[in-house]
Each structure stands twice: as structure tokens, then as C-alpha cells.
């Protein structure tokens, strides 16, 4: 053991969840001391490993720590997303977390950071460089901020055999440009990473006919235009969603209704999607992606050969010289929901789809409440979704969680001060007629809409 230290909290994971939690704890508990650790060399979690052309799919304001906004809150004034809120690049996100770590957390003199260390259990950290251990005496709790850490192509091998084929993770595509573009691109994956890869290729001037997109499942995606940090837009969207839910006959029927309302998008109107992880997508991206007509729906790739790929449902000839782009990492994780407060604090989303807000909320509640039963009642966890039926479950549990913490006046007041909260109604919004109308419709539609989604999802009454 190299040496020992002590702290109130040992937070394992310096990604988005861990940083948001630590920021809220030290903001609202002036005596709290924290040891923060991560296997990576700095703060930012998986953002330190992402592909170079990645961009946050949500508005920047929804991401980061509560005390320090990411970006300036500006609206885009040029490009295909004029009028929508800015979205940070991967480089901007990693720079943001590095600055928050130094200027906000370490500058408080109450946070100590151990990069390049793994937590081996109890209060022991081991350096991945030297192998030496550090003992941490934890006065209150260990905080698990890696329970839902995503799997990304840069750190996850292809989920198929490679037999002589040229297979590259998505992040290496820009470097291939230096040696000449391949004649044929095979993009493997159905989610946000695959859509980003295809958009990047098209932006480089690659002919859509030179792209073969292996899409085992078609995705539903949220229309980015209605997931904006403006309560008239966001709460208006929620009101429309709940109104549609009250009339839906099945999960698929609900998504088709939401498509008609402009809330969700799909890439191919002839295919009913079976995936609903629902990142955001802009209409211009959807239109670009629809130019790729060579879409393979034969299940997952089992083996990649020099001139063909072998899938669940058959073989596809790709031709020699083709490059298979690995975008098929699992992304979101789906472990069982557990109480956030137990032997450890296990960070999970609380309000549907906004993990930074959930972790900051957990930090605020940890700093201002003493009883675990009360904390768990205020902040029940919400799962991520995979299928349309899962998405209904996520919406119902997220709505119940919002009602739980929103009923507490102190938490409600705090939530309305942080831009991480998509439902925030700030002081400048109080007198806006459009906001009042959205709130009225939301209150009117919520009971029947939530009840119908619970019924379709097979959930019991709370």
C-alpha cells in the first residue's frame, strides 16, 4: 500500500455521471470531501475515446455538471440546424471536463483525483501504471458511476469473426482518407454511431451507392427539433406525446402517431423499426441517410471475409478492397435497476433520457437528505430503452420519478435552476403564453397518457 487517504465519498468513474454527482455534492454539502478515480488518464469517461467527428446528439445545455454550463447556450445561425441549440463536439466536451475538473472540483480543495487507477474493492485503488495501491478510508459511501458505462467501438472489438477482411473501428475512418478512399464501405451497426459514420462518409463526397449499410434493426430516433432547452418546445412535445399515448393501441401504433406529430423519425417509411434507443436525429440527417439505398437486413454479421460478409440470414458480396466499419458496439447497457442508495450509491438515470441531470439530482439529494429510504423514494431509477415496448416502460417510470422528486419543494426549486433539467421553467419563462399553454396541455394529457403507456407496457399501478 503506497499510502492512505480518507474522504466522505469515493467516486469510481470520472465520466459524465461521476462528474455531475461530485459537482452537485460539493456545491450543496460544504463539508464533503471526495476522492474521484478513473481508469482513464483524465476526466470525461468514454468521450476520451470517441471518434474524432462525434458531436453530442443533444443540445449542449443538457450535458455536463450543474454548476458549469457546457457551451454558451447559443442558437445555431448557419448550417442545416439554424435555430436549434448548439451541440458540442467531442473535443469541446473533453476540454470542458478537463476544465471543470481543474477549475471547479480540484480548486475546491475538497476533491482529490486519481487518474489511471482501478478500484479493486473496498477502499483500495491500484495504479494501472505502477501497480502500487492507494488505500482510501471512506467515511460515508462508495459511489459507483460506471454501472451504465457504454460500450463503444474504440474499446470494444467487433462482435463478429474477422477472416482476412479489412475491419476498422469508426474512429479510424478519417486516417484512411490519407491513403485514398476505399472503393466500398460496409457500415455495420444500426444506432447513432452508424448514422454518424454514414453522414461523415457522405460529407466527404462518397457516393451513396458505394456504401453498404448493414442494419440488423431499424431505429426510431427523436426529432432533434423538439428536444430543445426551451420549455415551450420541450413541454409542448411532452404534452403531444402523452396525448398520442392515450389513444395508442400498441407500442408500434404509438410510434407511428408520434411520427405523424414530428416527434420521432425513421429512416425507411416502409419498415417498422424494432429498436428504440431514441438518440436525436435532425431531419436533414434523415434525408441524407435515405440516399443510401443498399441497406442489408439479414441480421447481424457473423464473419467478415475479404470479399464478402456472412450474416445470420445469408451472405453478401462486398468485393475486394472494401472496408468494414465497426459501429456495432453495444452502446447503452441494460443491467437490472437497483436502488440508487444501498450499500453503495449506484448512479442511474432518474428523469427519462437525461443522465447528467439524474446524476446531479442524486448528488443534490445526497447532500441535502439523510435517510436512504427517503432518498430512494424521491429518486427511483429509470432504465434505458432498447425496443418500443421498453421505451414505454422508460417513459412511465421516468414520469413517476419526476412526480416523486418534483413534489418536494426544495428539489423542485433546485431543478428549476439547472439547465441540465429539460423541464426547467426559468424566471424568464414564467410569463410566456406558449409555456403556459404547454404546461396546461401537459397536465391535461398526462393522466390518461401515462396510464395507457403503463397498460401497454404491462406495468402495475404505482
C-alpha positions in Angstrom: 0.0 0.0 0.0 1.6 3.2 -1.2 -0.3 5.5 1.2 -3.7 6.0 2.7 -6.1 8.9 2.5 -9.7 9.5 3.6 -12.8 11.1 2.2 -16.5 11.1 2.7 -17.1 9.7 -0.8 -15.0 7.5 -3.1 -16.5 8.1 -6.6 -15.5 5.4 -9.1 -15.7 6.8 -12.6 -15.0 10.3 -13.8 -17.3 10.3 -16.8 -20.5 12.3 -17.2 -22.3 10.6 -14.3 -19.5 10.8 -11.8 -18.6 14.4 -12.6 -22.2 15.5 -12.3 -22.6 13.8 -9.0 -19.4 15.2 -7.5 -20.2 18.7 -8.7 -23.6 18.7 -7.0 -22.3 17.2 -3.8 -19.6 19.7 -3.2 -22.0 22.5 -4.3 -24.5 21.6 -1.6 -22.6 20.0 1.2 -19.8 22.4 2.1 -18.1 19.8 4.4 -18.0 16.9 1.9 -14.6 15.6 0.7 -14.4 13.4 -2.3 -11.8 11.0 -3.8 -12.6 10.7 -7.6 -10.9 7.9 -9.6 -11.0 6.6 -13.1 -9.1 4.0 -15.2 -8.6 6.6 -17.9 -5.9 9.3 -17.8 -8.4 12.2 -17.2 -12.0 13.2 -16.7 -14.6 12.7 -19.4 -15.2 9.0 -19.5 -15.9 7.4 -22.9 -15.6 10.9 -24.5 -11.8 10.4 -24.3 -12.1 7.5 -26.7 -14.7 8.6 -29.2 -14.4 9.1 -32.9 -13.0 12.5 -34.0 -16.1 13.7 -35.8 -18.5 12.9 -33.0 -20.9 15.5 -31.8 -23.2 15.5 -28.8 -26.6 14.5 -30.1 -28.5 16.6 -27.6 -28.3 20.3 -27.0 -25.1 21.1 -25.1 -27.1 22.7 -22.2 -28.5 19.3 -21.3 -25.0 17.8 -20.6 -22.2 18.3 -18.1 -22.3 19.4 -14.4 -25.0 21.6 -12.9 -22.6 24.5 -11.8 -20.9 24.9 -15.2 -22.9 25.1 -18.4 -21.4 23.3 -21.4 -21.2 25.9 -24.2 -22.8 29.3 -24.3 -26.5 28.4 -24.9 -26.4 30.0 -28.3 -28.7 29.1 -31.2 -27.0 27.9 -34.4 -27.0 30.7 -37.0 -25.7 28.7 -40.0 -25.7 25.2 -41.4 -28.7 22.8 -41.6 -29.7 23.3 -38.0 -30.3 27.0 -37.9 -32.4 27.9 -34.9 -31.5 24.8 -32.9 -29.3 25.0 -29.8 -25.6 24.3 -30.2 -24.2 20.8 -29.9 -20.7 20.3 -28.6 -18.0 18.4 -30.5 -16.1 15.6 -28.8 -13.1 17.8 -28.5 -15.2 20.5 -26.8 -16.6 18.0 -24.4 -13.3 16.6 -23.3 -11.9 20.2 -22.9 -15.0 21.1 -20.8 -14.5 18.2 -18.4 -10.8 18.9 -18.1 -11.6 22.5 -17.2 -14.4 21.5 -14.8 -12.0 19.1 -13.1 -9.3 21.7 -12.5 -11.2 24.9 -12.1 -14.3 23.6 -10.2 -13.5 20.3 -8.5 -9.8 20.4 -7.6 -9.9 24.1 -7.0 -12.4 23.5 -4.2 -9.6 21.7 -2.2 -12.2 19.1 -1.3 -11.7 16.8 -4.3 -8.7 14.6 -5.0 -8.4 12.9 -8.4 -6.6 9.6 -9.1 -6.5 9.1 -12.8 -5.2 5.8 -14.3 -6.4 3.8 -11.2 -8.8 0.9 -10.9 -11.0 0.3 -7.9 -10.2 -3.2 -6.7 -12.9 -3.2 -3.9 -13.4 -1.7 -0.5 -11.4 1.5 -0.5 -8.4 0.3 -2.5 -7.2 1.8 -5.7 -4.5 0.3 -7.9 -2.3 2.2 -10.3 -2.6 0.8 -13.8 0.9 2.2 -14.5 3.0 1.2 -11.4 0.7 -1.4 -9.8 1.0 0.4 -6.5 -2.1 0.7 -4.3 -3.7 3.6 -2.5 -5.9 3.0 0.5 -9.0 5.3 0.9 -10.8 5.3 4.2 -14.4 6.1 3.1 -16.4 7.8 5.8 -19.8 7.6 4.1 -20.1 5.7 0.8 -18.5 4.4 -2.3 -20.3 5.8 -5.4 -20.5 3.6 -8.5 -20.5 5.9 -11.6 -19.7 3.1 -14.1 -22.8 0.9 -13.7 -24.1 2.0 -17.1 -20.8 2.9 -18.8 -21.4 2.5 -22.6 -19.6 0.1 -24.9 -18.0 2.0 -27.8 -16.2 0.7 -30.9 -12.9 2.2 -29.9 -12.7 0.0 -26.8 -14.9 -3.0 -27.9 -13.7 -5.5 -30.6 -16.1 -6.3 -33.5 -18.8 -8.7 -32.4 -18.0 -11.0 -35.4 -15.1 -13.0 -36.7 -12.6 -11.3 -39.0 -11.3 -13.7 -41.6 -8.9 -11.7 -43.8 -11.2 -8.7 -44.1 -10.2 -5.1 -43.6 -12.2 -4.1 -40.5 -11.7 -0.8 -38.8 -13.4 1.0 -35.8 -15.3 4.0 -36.8 -12.8 6.4 -35.3 -10.1 5.5 -37.7 -12.0 6.4 -40.9 -10.5 9.9 -41.2 -7.0 8.5 -41.2 -7.9 6.2 -44.1 -8.5 9.3 -46.2 -4.8 10.0 -46.2 -4.1 6.8 -48.2 -7.1 7.1 -50.6 -10.7 6.3 -50.0 -11.7 2.7 -50.4 -14.0 1.8 -53.3 -16.6 0.3 -51.0 -17.6 1.0 -47.4 -19.6 -1.5 -45.3 -21.1 0.2 -42.2 -22.0 -2.3 -39.5 -24.5 -1.0 -37.0 -28.0 0.4 -36.5 -27.6 3.2 -34.0 -26.2 6.7 -33.6 -22.6 5.7 -34.3 -23.6 4.1 -37.6 -25.7 7.1 -38.6 -22.7 9.4 -37.7 -20.4 7.2 -39.8 -22.7 7.4 -42.8 -23.2 11.1 -42.5 -19.4 11.6 -42.3 -18.9 9.5 -45.4 -21.5 11.4 -47.4 -20.0 14.7 -46.3 -16.6 13.5 -47.7 -18.2 13.1 -51.1 -18.6 9.3 -51.0 -21.2 8.2 -53.5 -24.2 6.7 -51.6 -24.0 3.7 -53.9 -20.5 3.0 -52.5 -21.9 2.5 -49.0 -23.4 -0.8 -47.9 -25.2 -0.3 -44.6 -25.7 -3.5 -42.5 -28.7 -2.5 -40.4 -29.9 -5.5 -38.3 -32.7 -3.4 -36.8 -34.2 -0.2 -38.0 -34.2 2.5 -35.3 -36.7 5.1 -34.1 -35.0 8.4 -33.3 -36.2 11.5 -31.7 -36.6 14.6 -33.8 -33.8 16.9 -32.5 -36.0 20.0 -33.3 -38.4 19.1 -30.4 -35.7 18.1 -27.8 -34.6 21.7 -27.1 -33.9 23.6 -23.9 -37.0 25.8 -24.3 -39.9 24.8 -22.1 -42.5 25.8 -24.7 -40.9 23.3 -27.2 -39.9 20.5 -24.8 -43.1 20.5 -22.6 -45.2 21.0 -25.7 -43.6 17.9 -27.2 -44.3 16.0 -23.9 -47.9 17.1 -24.0 -48.3 15.9 -27.6 -46.6 12.6 -26.8 -48.9 11.9 -23.9 -52.0 12.9 -25.9 -51.0 10.4 -28.6 -50.2 7.7 -26.0 -53.7 7.9 -24.6 -55.1 6.9 -28.0 -52.5 4.3 -28.9 -53.5 0.6 -29.5 -49.9 -0.8 -29.4 -46.3 0.4 -28.9 -45.9 0.4 -32.7 -49.1 2.4 -33.1 -47.8 5.0 -30.6 -44.6 5.5 -32.5 -46.5 5.9 -35.8 -48.6 8.6 -34.1 -45.5 10.3 -32.8 -44.0 10.2 -36.3 -47.1 12.0 -37.6 -46.7 14.6 -34.9 -43.0 15.2 -35.8 -41.7 13.8 -32.5 -39.9 10.7 -33.9 -38.2 9.9 -37.2 -37.4 6.7 -39.0 -35.0 6.1 -41.9 -37.3 4.0 -44.1 -41.1 4.5 -44.0 -41.6 1.0 -45.5 -40.0 -0.6 -42.4 -41.5 -0.6 -38.9 -38.5 -0.1 -36.5 -37.8 -2.6 -33.7 -35.2 -0.5 -32.0 -36.0 2.5 -29.8 -32.9 3.7 -28.0 -34.0 7.1 -29.4 -31.0 9.3 -29.7 -31.9 12.6 -31.5 -31.6 13.0 -35.3 -32.2 16.0 -37.4 -34.5 15.9 -40.5 -31.6 16.9 -42.7 -29.6 13.9 -41.4 -32.5 11.6 -42.1 -32.9 12.9 -45.6 -29.1 12.3 -46.3 -29.3 8.8 -44.8 -32.2 7.9 -47.1 -29.9 8.4 -50.1 -28.1 5.2 -49.1 -30.2 2.5 -50.7 -28.0 -0.5 -50.2 -29.3 -1.5 -46.8 -28.7 -5.1 -45.7 -31.3 -6.5 -43.3 -30.1 -10.1 -42.9 -29.4 -9.9 -39.2 -26.0 -9.5 -37.6 -22.7 -10.1 -39.2 -21.1 -13.4 -38.1 -17.9 -13.3 -40.2 -16.2 -10.7 -42.4 -14.1 -12.1 -45.3 -12.0 -10.2 -47.9 -14.8 -10.0 -50.4 -18.0 -10.9 -48.5 -19.8 -10.8 -45.2 -21.6 -13.7 -43.7 -24.8 -12.8 -41.8 -27.5 -14.6 -39.8 -29.7 -14.7 -42.9 -27.2 -15.2 -45.7 -24.0 -13.9 -47.5 -23.4 -10.5 -49.1 -20.6 -10.0 -51.7 -18.8 -6.8 -50.9 -15.8 -7.0 -53.3 -12.1 -7.0 -52.6 -10.8 -3.6 -51.3 -13.9 -2.9 -49.3 -13.6 -1.7 -45.7 -15.9 -2.8 -42.9 -16.5 0.0 -40.5 -17.2 -1.3 -37.0 -20.0 0.6 -35.4 -21.6 -2.4 -33.7 -20.5 -1.9 -30.1 -23.4 -2.4 -27.6 -23.6 1.3 -26.7 -26.2 1.6 -23.9 -26.1 -1.1 -21.2 -29.1 -2.7 -19.6 -28.2 -4.1 -16.2 -31.1 -4.5 -13.7 -32.4 -1.4 -12.0 -31.2 -1.3 -8.4 -32.0 1.3 -5.7 -29.6 4.2 -6.1 -28.9 4.3 -2.3 -27.8 0.9 -0.9 -24.5 -0.4 0.4 -23.0 1.8 -2.3 -24.6 4.7 -4.3 -25.2 3.3 -7.8 -25.8 6.2 -10.3 -28.5 5.6 -12.8 -30.9 7.9 -14.8 -33.8 9.3 -12.9 -35.5 11.5 -15.3 -36.0 9.8 -18.7 -33.2 10.1 -21.1 -31.1 12.8 -19.4 -28.3 11.0 -17.4 -26.4 14.1 -16.4 -29.5 15.6 -14.8 -30.1 12.4 -12.9 -26.6 12.2 -11.5 -26.6 15.8 -10.5 -30.1 15.3 -8.9 -28.7 12.3 -7.0 -25.8 14.4 -5.8 -28.1 17.2 -4.6 -30.4 14.8 -2.8 -27.4 13.0 -1.2 -26.1 16.4 0.1 -29.5 17.6 1.5 -31.2 14.4 2.8 -30.1 11.9 5.4 -32.4 8.9 5.2 -31.8 6.4 2.5 -35.4 5.3 2.3 -36.5 8.9 1.7 -33.8 9.4 -0.9 -34.8 6.2 -2.8 -38.4 7.2 -2.7 -37.6 10.7 -4.1 -35.3 9.4 -6.8 -36.3 5.9 -8.2 -34.1 4.9 -11.2 -35.3 4.8 -14.7 -33.9 2.3 -17.3 -32.7 3.0 -20.8 -34.8 1.6 -23.6 -34.0 -0.8 -26.4 -37.3 -1.7 -28.0 -40.5 0.3 -28.5 -42.1 -1.6 -25.6 -39.0 -0.8 -23.4 -39.4 2.8 -24.4 -42.9 2.9 -22.9 -41.6 1.4 -19.7 -38.9 4.0 -19.6 -41.4 6.8 -20.1 -43.8 5.6 -17.4 -41.0 5.1 -14.8 -39.4 8.4 -15.7 -42.8 10.1 -15.3 -43.3 8.5 -11.9 -39.8 9.6 -10.8 -40.4 13.2 -12.0 -43.6 13.3 -9.9 -41.7 11.9 -6.9 -38.9 14.4 -6.8 -41.0 17.2 -8.3 -43.4 17.0 -5.3 -40.6 18.2 -3.0 -40.4 22.0 -2.9 -36.7 22.2 -2.3 -35.8 19.8 -5.1 -38.3 21.4 -7.4 -36.7 24.8 -6.7 -33.2 23.4 -7.4 -34.3 21.6 -10.6 -35.6 24.9 -12.0 -32.1 26.4 -11.6 -30.2 23.9 -13.6 -30.1 23.9 -17.4 -29.5 20.1 -17.2 -33.2 19.7 -16.5 -35.1 19.6 -19.8 -38.3 20.5 -18.0 -36.9 23.6 -16.3 -39.1 26.7 -16.4 -36.8 29.6 -15.6 -37.7 33.1 -14.4 -37.8 34.4 -18.0 -40.3 31.7 -19.0 -42.9 32.3 -16.3 -44.9 34.8 -18.2 -44.7 33.3 -21.7 -48.1 32.3 -23.1 -46.6 29.5 -25.1 -45.1 28.0 -21.9 -48.4 28.3 -20.0 -50.2 26.6 -22.9 -47.7 23.7 -22.9 -48.0 23.2 -19.2 -51.8 23.2 -19.3 -51.8 20.7 -22.1 -49.3 18.5 -20.3 -51.3 18.4 -17.1 -54.4 17.6 -19.1 -52.9 14.8 -21.1 -50.6 13.2 -18.6 -53.0 11.0 -16.5 -54.6 9.2 -19.5 -51.3 9.1 -21.5 -49.2 7.6 -18.7 -51.9 5.2 -17.7 -52.2 3.9 -21.3 -48.4 3.5 -21.7 -48.3 1.6 -18.4 -51.1 -0.7 -19.6 -49.3 -1.3 -22.9 -46.0 -1.9 -21.1 -47.6 -4.3 -18.6 -46.7 -2.2 -15.6 -48.7 -2.3 -12.4 -50.1 0.8 -10.8 -47.6 2.7 -8.6 
